[in-house]
Amino acid sequence: MYTLMIALFVIGYAAIAFEHSIKIDKAASALITGVVLWAVYVLGGADLHTAEHHLLEHVGEIASILFFLLGAMTIVEVVDAHQGFSVITDRIKTDKTVVLLWILGWLTFFLSAVLDNLTTSIVMVSLIRKLVKEQQLRWVFGGIIIIAANAGGAWSPIGDVTTTMLWIGEYVSTGTLISFILLPSVAVLLAPLIYLTFTLKGTFERPESHVQHAHNATVMPSEKMRALAVGVGGLLFVPVFKTVTHLPPFMGMMLSLGVMWVVTDLMHRRKMDSVRSELGILGVIRKIDTPSVLFFLGILLAVASLQTAGQLKDLANGLDSAFDTTTEMGVYLVGGIIGVLSAIIDNVPLVAAAMGMYDMVPGTFFAQDDFFWKYLAFTAGTGGSILIIGSAAGVAVMGLEKIPFGWYLKKISFLALLGYLAGIAVYAVQRWIIFG
């Protein structure tokens, strides 16, 4: 059962990776993989009651992510339907590809630290759709958005799920995160941007702005601004709500969605039914990319099965026994490998396994706010960019822009790895300067 589950996960992963070759949608492969792995786990002799208990626990965690994703996607679609993003895109006058790349890269980086990498990636994909017509070029921008969103989320306690886990568990503090991880995170984005500055030339063409839906004529400039303000304000409110109430982030997202719903209904209450149906939540929600949500569900179910069956825990223990974590080099290697593995397996269970494996012993690299936990927050947060399905941001961009796994592997993975290694180098130099 143990080995069979690993083999089935690899087969399912390959089906996702070669989606365009086998002509089977990745959502279907992910769903089948997720369900079959749980079935094999149960049929392999696991206690049914215990397995069901673990499954429901994981479903609760997965549901919170999916509801968060649905809420964020809906809010962004509502802002888009009101042409709210034109308030931003109309102010970006450049037609030079490299200039736009730097603008969007750093905008994503800092926005991700305030929101989170998943929400930010959804917002930024909506922006590039308004700015760039050519699909392949949009995919390049999408790759940079994934790298920037994960890098920006790594140094903020609310920017990435794994960073938030370590922060809530008091393994790291806010001041430590920002002071030790900011510069390495900057290097993660800076390295691919510099590389592309010398390899990506020319200008880009914008989509035809005069091609509009009939209902767009009814959207007044004040309504555009109101939709943008309420939408972005609602997204920014989510981390505040979480900090104040300590409720899961999806609760804040649902509250923001509800407020957006009320505001848009009141905004268009005197307009024709056809206009209200197009601009309101009920009309917009039909445009949500449901296959991407189902793909997310399947992937998370598959990884959860490996976590429950013990393969991920054994992987973490194997790393610990293979490398001497009482030395700096051992910690660098273990943390670095966990970061690379997070590109293949979701970083949440990997970090959870590490948290359960090491105690915060004063005087060691594993003490509170010490070397390992800061380094783990960085590597687990940024390593997922190496493959497109290695992070929530990557999965979201992949679904929204239909970026093939193979294309990302050939065009972006090298850039993400370059940034990841540059970030580790900056972290090491920074630690050497401080501690000697």
N, C-alpha and C positions, 0 to 999 in steps of 0.2 A: 504493500500500500504506500509506504513512505517513498520508495523510488518511483513507483507508478505516478504518483502525484506530481513529482518533479518533471517526469517525462511528458506528462499531459500539459503541464504549464508551459514547457518549452515548445511543444507542438502548437498550442494556442497562441503563444507569443509570436511564433513564426507565421501563423495565419494572419495575424494582425499586421506584421511587418511587410508581408507580401500581398497585402490586400488587393493591389491593382493588378498583380500578376494572376492571382487565382479568381479574381472577379467576385469575391465575396466580401460584403461590407464588414468593416472591422467591428461594428457593434454586435453583429451576429456571432462572430468568432469569440468576442469577449464574453458575451452572455453564456454561450455554450461552455466555454472554459470554466467560468466561475461556478456554474451549477454542477457540471460534471465533477469538478474537483471536490466539492462538498459531498456529492453522492459517493465518490470513491472513498472519501474519509470515513463516512458512516458505514458503508458496506464492508470496509476493511477491518471492522471490529471495534470501532470507537463506541463508547456508551452513547446511546441515542439521546438520552435526557441531557447529558453534559454537552453533546455536540449541538443540540438545539439551543441550549442556553447560550453557548458561545456564538452561534450564528445570529441569534436575536440581538446579542450585544453588539456585534459587528454591524448588523443591519441598522441599528440605532445610530451608530457613528456615521455609516455611509449615508443614511437618510439625511442627517444634518448637513452633510456636504452637498448632496443633491438639491435639497431645498434652498441652500445658500446659492448654489449655482443657478437654479431656476429663477430665484428672486433677482439676482444680479443681471442675468440675461434679459429678463422682462423689463427691468428699469431702463437698461441701456437701449432696448428696442423702442420703448416709449419716447425716450429722448430723441432717438434717431427719427422716429415717425414725425416728430414735431420739428425736424431739422435743427435740433438744438446744437448738434456738434458743428454746424456751419458757423456758429459764433466763434469757435476756435479755429476751424480749418480756414475760414476766410482771412484770418490774421496771419496765416503762414503763407508768405508770398513767394518763397523760393521755389525754383523748379530744378534745382541741382540735387541729384540723388544723394550725394555724400552729406550735404548740409542737412537735408531732411532726416537722414539716418542718425546724425548726431543729436538733432533736436528731439526726435521721438525716443531715442535711446535714453537720454538723460531725463526726459519727462517721465518715461516709464519707471526708471530707477527710483526717483524720489516719490512718485505717486504710489508705487508699490509699498514703500515704507509706511505711508500714512494709511492706505487702504489695506490691501493684501495682494499677493501676486496673482491670484485667480481673478479677482474683480478687475484689477488693473489691466490684465491681458485682454479681457472682454471689451473694456472701454477703448483700449488702444487699437484693437482690430477694427472697431467701428470707425475710428478716426482714419486709419490708412485706407479703408474702403472709399472714403470721401476724397482722399488725396491722390491715390495712385491707381491708374487704370490697368496697367499690365499685371497679369496674375502672377507670373514668375517673380517679378520684382516685389510684389506684395508678399510673396512667400519669404523672400530674403528679409524684408522688414519684419515679418512675423517671427522669424528666427531670432532676430535681435531683440524683439519685444519679449520673447521667452527668456533669453539670457538676462536681459535687464530687469525683468520682473522678479526672477528668482534671486538675482544679486541684490536688488533693492529690498526684497523681503527678508533676506538673511540677517541683516544688521538691525532690524527693528523687532521688538518683542511681539508686535501684532502683524508683522508682514508675511510670515510663513507659519504653517501649522506646526512644523517641528520646532521652530524657534519659540513659538508660543508654548509648546509642551515643556520645553526646558525652562522657560521663564516662569510659568505657573508652578512647576515643580521646584522652583527656587534653586535650580542647578546653576543658573546664571542670573545676574541682575541687569537692569536696564542700562545703567552706566557702563558696565563691563561690556555688554553687547555692542553698544555704539562705539566705545573707545577702541575696542580691539578688532572689531569685524568690519567697520566702515571702510578703512583703506583697502583691505583685501577684496572687499566687495566691489569697490571702485575699479580695482585692477581687473576683476572678472569681466566687466563691461568694456573697460578701456582697451584691453588687448585686441578683441575682435573688431572694435571700431577703428583702431589704428590700422589693422590689417586691411579692412575693407576700404579705408580711405585711399590706399594705394592700388587697390585692385578693382574697385567699383567706380566707374567713371560715367560722365554724361548727365543728361537731364531725364526727367520723368514726365509723363503725360497724365494730366488729371482726367477723371471721368467727365463726361458731358454734363455740365451743370444745368443746362436748359431742359434736359429730359426729366420731367417731374410728373408725379402722380396728380390726378385731378384734384384730390383733396388738399394738396400742398398750398394751393392758392388761398385757402381759408385760414392758414396758419399765420397769424400776425407776428411781427417782430417781437412784441412784448411776450407773446405766448412761447416763442422759441426760447427766449431768455428765461422765462419762468420754468419751462420744462427742464432746461439745463440746470438751473439753480436747484430745483427741487430734487432732480435725479442725482446730481453729484453730491448735493447736501445730504441726501438720504444715504448714499454710499459711505460718505465720510462719517456719518452718524453711527454706523455699525460698530466700529471699534470703541467708540465712546460708550455706547449702550452696553457693550460687553464688559468694559472696565467698571462701569457703575453698578450694574446688576449682577455680574458674574454668570449670566445666562449664556448659552452657546451663541456664536455669531449668527446662526441662521434665524434666531428669534429677532434680532435687531434688523436683519434683512427683510423679514416678513413684515415688521412694523413699518419700515421705510416703503415697502411695496404698497402696503395698505394706505399710507398717507399719499403716495403718488397716485393711487387709484382714485381717492377722494378728490384730490386737486384737479386731475384731468377731467373727471366727471363734472365737477362744478365749472370748469373752464369752458366745456363744450355743451352744457345742458340746454342751451337755447338754439343749438345748431341742428341741422337735419340729421335724421337717424343714420343715413349713409356715412356722413362725416364722423359722427360719434363712434360708429362701429369701426371705422378705419383708425381713428386716433386714440380711442380708449383702450383700456387694458384688455378687454374681451377680444378686440380685433387684433391687437398686437401679439397677444399670447399664442395665437395660431402660427406665428412666424418663428417661434422658438425651435431651435434645432434639437428635436427630441432624440434622434439617433445618437448624438454626442452625449446626451445625458445617460442613455442606456449603455453606451460604451463605457462610460465612467463607472456605472453600476457593476458591469461585468468584470472589469479590471480590478476594482476594489474587492469584490467577492472572491476573486481568484487569489489575490494576495492574502486576504483574511484567512482563507483555508490553509495556506502554507504557514501562517502565523499560529493558527490554532493547532495544527498537526505537529508543530515543533521544528519544521525545517529552518525557519528564520532564526530561531533561538540557537539551533545547532550551528548555523552559519556564524553567528556572532561568537559563540564559544570557540569555534574553529579558528577564527581570526585571533582571538585572545590567546589561544594555545600556540599558534604559529609565530606570533610576534611577542617580544618581551616588552610589555607595556609599563615596565618600571623604568624604561629608558625613553628619552625624548624621541629618538628615531622610531622606536616601536609605536609610540602614540601617533606620530606623524603618519606611519604606514597604515595603522588600523583606521584612523580617521579618514585618511585619503581613500582607502579601499571602500569604506562605507559610503563615501560620497559617490564613487564610481558605481557601486552597486545600486545606489538610489536612482540611477538612470534606468535600471532594469526592473527593480522591485521598488514599490512605493516607499518613500523615505520614512513615513510615519511608523510602520511596524519595525523598521530597522532601528530607528532612534528609540522606540519603546523597548526593544530588546536590549539595547545598550544601557538604557536607564535601569532596567531590571537586573543587569549583569554586574554593574559596577556600583560600589557604595561610595558615598562622599566622605572619604577618610581624610581628615586634616593632615597636612604635611606630605600629601602625595599629589600626583598629577590629576587625581580625581576628586580633590577637595572642591567645596563649593566655590564657584567663580574661578576655578583654576583651569589649567591648560586644556585638558581633554574636552571639557564641556563647551568651552568657547570655540574650540577648533571643530567639534562635532556640529555645533550650530551652523558654522560656516560651510563645512563640506557637505553636510546633508541638505542644506538649503540651496547650494549652487550646483552640486554635482548632477542633479536631475536634468539639467539643461542639455547634457551630452546626447541624450536620446529624446525624441519628441514626446514619448509617452512616459517619461521619467518624472514628470511633475504635473501638478494640477493646471498650471499655466500652459504647459505644452499640450496637454489633452484638450484644453479649451480652444487654443489657437488652431490645433489640428482639425477639430470638428468644425469650427466656424469658417476657416479658410480652405478646408479640404486639402491640407498639405499631406502628400504621401510620405509614409515612413521612410522609404528608400531615398527619396529626394532630400529629406532633412539629413539623413545619414551621410549622404555624399556632399552636401553643400554647407551644412551648418554644424554638424557634430564636431568637426575639426576646430571650428571657431570657438565652440563652447568648451572644448577640452583645452584649447590654448588659454582661454580666459581662466579656466579652473586652475591650471598649473601656475599661471601668473599670480593668481590670488593666493595660492599656497606659498609661493615664493615670497610674496609681500608679507604674509602672516609670519613666516619664519624669520625674515629680516627684522620685522617689527619686534618680535619676541626677543631676538638676539640683542637689539639695541636697548630694550628695557631691562632685560634680566642678565644679559651678558652671556 
